[in-house]
Amino acid sequence: MFTGLIEEVGRIRSVRRGSRTIDIAIDAHKVIDDIRIGDSIAVSGVCLTVVAFDAASFTVQAVEETLARSTLGAANPGTPVNLERSLKLGDRLGGHIVQGHVDGTGRIVSRRGDAENVVFGIAPEQSLERYIAGKGSVTVDGISLTVTYSKPGEFGVSIIPHTLGETTLNSARAGDRVNIETDVIARYVEKLIGKSGGLTLETLTELGF
């Protein structure tokens, strides 16, 4: 589990493609301080397992499902990636509950604003639209963000200077693909509503409302 608060931007050192998986070596500093084989690290929002490491990098492995749902299938040496280690018991949950289970991708359709506030317009895959609502939470390339607006085919996120400077969004432009993880609560709400056949008082009670 993660919070969507990026610890550092790493850079892909190498990509080794197998028949059904790829091994990705990533240069990093902070996230390898106490790294161990088997640790979970979110790489631009994708929860991956550490299979090797050295003093300046670590290696993770991605399988077909991950490659199909994320931008990692197009990963190349030199590509910057957002990095976050998994939560420890007792850590503050500063962003929102992020699983690292990317639902799909979106494409940046606009970038506007100035150094004090940049707004990105993002077109998600159609299947993800119903989980994205104004003022709700969404994870974009591993970054916990609040949805500022939502309309058919597009949603927006506003980025403060700190987040812009500390993540890959600093260099993001219209046309770039990004990984999207919708709010896990939205998916569970949909499942419960589907079971009940509609939004009832009992369903809301089960959800804690």
C-alpha positions as CSV (number, residue, x, y, z in Angstrom):
1,M,0.0,0.0,0.0
2,F,1.1,3.5,-0.8
3,T,0.1,7.1,-0.2
4,G,0.8,8.7,-3.6
5,L,3.4,11.0,-2.1
6,I,6.5,10.7,-4.4
7,E,9.8,10.2,-2.6
8,E,12.0,10.9,-5.6
9,V,12.3,10.8,-9.4
10,G,14.5,7.9,-10.6
11,R,15.7,7.2,-14.1
12,I,15.5,3.9,-16.0
13,R,19.0,2.5,-16.4
14,S,18.2,-0.5,-18.6
15,V,15.3,-2.6,-19.9
16,R,15.7,-6.3,-20.5
17,R,12.7,-7.8,-22.4
18,G,11.9,-11.5,-22.1
19,S,9.2,-13.4,-23.9
20,R,6.5,-12.5,-21.4
21,T,8.1,-10.2,-18.8
22,I,10.6,-7.3,-18.7
23,D,13.3,-6.5,-16.1
24,I,13.7,-2.8,-15.4
25,A,16.8,-1.4,-13.7
26,I,16.3,2.0,-12.1
27,D,18.8,4.5,-10.8
28,A,17.7,5.9,-7.5
29,H,19.0,7.4,-4.2
30,K,16.4,7.7,-1.4
31,V,14.4,4.5,-2.0
32,I,17.4,2.2,-1.9
33,D,18.5,3.4,1.6
34,D,17.0,0.3,3.3
35,I,16.1,-1.8,0.3
36,R,15.7,-5.5,0.4
37,I,14.9,-8.2,-2.1
38,G,11.1,-8.7,-2.2
39,D,10.3,-5.1,-1.2
40,S,7.4,-3.3,-3.0
41,I,8.2,0.0,-4.8
42,A,5.7,2.0,-6.8
43,V,7.2,2.9,-10.2
44,S,5.1,5.7,-11.7
45,G,2.2,4.2,-9.8
46,V,2.8,0.5,-10.6
47,C,3.5,-1.7,-7.6
48,L,6.5,-3.8,-8.5
49,T,8.7,-6.2,-6.6
50,V,12.5,-5.7,-6.1
51,V,14.4,-8.7,-7.5
52,A,17.9,-7.2,-7.4
53,F,19.8,-4.1,-6.3
54,D,23.2,-2.5,-6.0
55,A,24.5,0.7,-4.4
56,A,22.9,3.0,-7.0
57,S,20.0,1.1,-8.5
58,F,17.4,-1.6,-8.1
59,T,15.7,-4.0,-10.5
60,V,12.0,-4.8,-10.7
61,Q,10.1,-7.3,-12.9
62,A,6.8,-6.6,-14.8
63,V,4.5,-9.3,-16.3
64,E,2.1,-9.2,-19.2
65,E,-0.9,-7.9,-17.2
66,T,1.2,-4.9,-15.9
67,L,2.5,-4.2,-19.3
68,A,-1.0,-4.2,-20.9
69,R,-2.5,-1.8,-18.3
70,S,0.4,0.7,-17.9
71,T,2.9,2.7,-19.7
72,L,5.8,0.4,-18.7
73,G,5.5,-1.6,-21.8
74,A,7.0,1.3,-23.6
75,A,9.7,1.9,-21.0
76,N,13.2,2.8,-22.3
77,P,16.6,3.7,-20.8
78,G,16.7,7.3,-19.7
79,T,13.0,7.6,-18.9
80,P,12.2,9.3,-15.6
81,V,9.9,7.6,-13.2
82,N,8.2,8.5,-9.9
83,L,9.2,6.3,-7.0
84,E,7.6,5.6,-3.7
85,R,8.3,2.8,-1.1
86,S,5.4,1.0,0.4
87,L,3.9,2.2,3.7
88,K,5.3,1.1,7.1
89,L,3.0,0.5,10.0
90,G,2.5,3.8,11.8
91,D,3.4,6.0,8.8
92,R,1.2,9.0,8.1
93,L,-1.3,8.6,5.2
94,G,-0.6,12.0,3.7
95,G,-2.1,11.4,0.3
96,H,-4.9,8.8,-0.1
97,I,-5.0,5.0,-0.2
98,V,-3.1,3.9,-3.2
99,Q,-2.7,0.2,-4.0
100,G,-0.3,0.5,-6.9
101,H,-2.8,-1.5,-9.1
102,V,-3.0,0.6,-12.2
103,D,-6.4,0.5,-13.8
104,G,-5.3,1.8,-17.2
105,T,-3.8,4.8,-18.9
106,G,-4.8,8.2,-20.0
107,R,-3.4,10.8,-22.3
108,I,-2.6,14.4,-21.4
109,V,-4.7,16.6,-23.6
110,S,-3.8,20.0,-22.2
111,R,-1.4,21.8,-19.9
112,R,-2.2,25.3,-18.9
113,G,-1.5,27.8,-16.1
114,D,1.7,29.3,-14.7
115,A,4.5,28.5,-12.3
116,E,2.1,28.9,-9.3
117,N,-0.6,26.5,-10.5
118,V,-0.5,24.2,-13.5
119,V,-3.7,22.4,-14.6
120,F,-3.5,19.2,-16.6
121,G,-6.5,18.0,-18.6
122,I,-6.4,14.2,-19.0
123,A,-8.4,11.9,-21.2
124,P,-8.7,8.5,-19.5
125,E,-9.6,5.2,-21.0
126,Q,-13.4,5.2,-21.4
127,S,-13.8,2.3,-18.9
128,L,-12.3,4.4,-16.1
129,E,-14.5,7.5,-16.5
130,R,-17.2,6.3,-14.2
131,Y,-14.8,6.1,-11.3
132,I,-13.5,9.7,-11.6
133,A,-15.5,12.5,-9.9
134,G,-14.9,16.1,-9.2
135,K,-13.2,16.6,-5.8
136,G,-12.5,12.9,-5.6
137,S,-9.1,11.3,-5.5
138,V,-7.1,9.9,-8.4
139,T,-3.6,8.6,-8.9
140,V,-1.7,9.8,-11.9
141,D,1.7,8.2,-12.5
142,G,1.8,7.4,-8.8
143,I,0.9,10.9,-7.6
144,S,-2.0,11.4,-5.3
145,L,-4.2,14.2,-6.7
146,T,-7.6,15.7,-6.3
147,V,-9.9,15.9,-9.3
148,T,-10.7,19.5,-10.0
149,Y,-13.2,18.9,-12.7
150,S,-14.7,15.9,-14.5
151,K,-16.6,16.0,-17.8
152,P,-17.3,13.4,-20.5
153,G,-13.9,12.2,-21.9
154,E,-11.7,14.4,-19.6
155,F,-10.8,15.2,-16.1
156,G,-8.5,17.9,-14.6
157,V,-5.9,18.0,-11.8
158,S,-4.3,21.1,-10.4
159,I,-0.6,20.8,-9.5
160,I,1.1,23.0,-6.9
161,P,4.7,24.1,-7.4
162,H,6.2,21.6,-4.9
163,T,4.5,18.6,-6.6
164,L,5.4,19.9,-10.1
165,G,9.1,20.2,-9.1
166,E,9.4,16.9,-7.3
167,T,7.7,14.6,-9.9
168,T,7.8,13.7,-13.6
169,L,4.8,16.0,-14.2
170,N,7.4,18.9,-14.4
171,S,8.3,17.8,-17.9
172,A,4.9,16.3,-18.9
173,R,3.2,17.7,-22.0
174,A,0.1,17.3,-24.1
175,G,0.2,13.9,-25.8
176,D,2.0,12.1,-23.1
177,R,0.5,8.9,-21.7
178,V,0.1,8.5,-17.9
179,N,-0.8,5.7,-15.6
180,I,-4.1,6.0,-13.8
181,E,-5.3,4.3,-10.6
182,T,-8.9,5.3,-9.6
183,D,-10.0,5.6,-6.0
184,V,-10.4,2.0,-4.6
185,I,-13.5,3.2,-2.7
186,A,-15.2,3.9,-6.0
187,R,-14.7,0.3,-7.2
188,Y,-16.0,-1.2,-4.0
189,V,-19.1,1.1,-4.1
190,E,-19.8,-0.1,-7.6
191,K,-19.5,-3.7,-6.6
192,L,-21.8,-3.3,-3.6
193,I,-24.4,-1.4,-5.6
194,G,-24.3,-4.0,-8.3
195,K,-25.0,-6.7,-5.8
196,S,-27.9,-4.9,-4.3
197,G,-29.4,-3.8,-7.6
198,G,-29.4,-0.2,-6.6
199,L,-28.3,2.4,-4.1
200,T,-30.2,1.6,-0.9
201,L,-30.0,2.7,2.7
202,E,-28.5,-0.7,3.6
203,T,-25.8,-0.3,1.0
204,L,-24.9,3.2,2.3
205,T,-24.8,1.8,5.9
206,E,-22.4,-1.0,4.8
207,L,-20.2,1.7,3.3
208,G,-20.2,3.7,6.6
209,F,-22.2,6.7,5.4
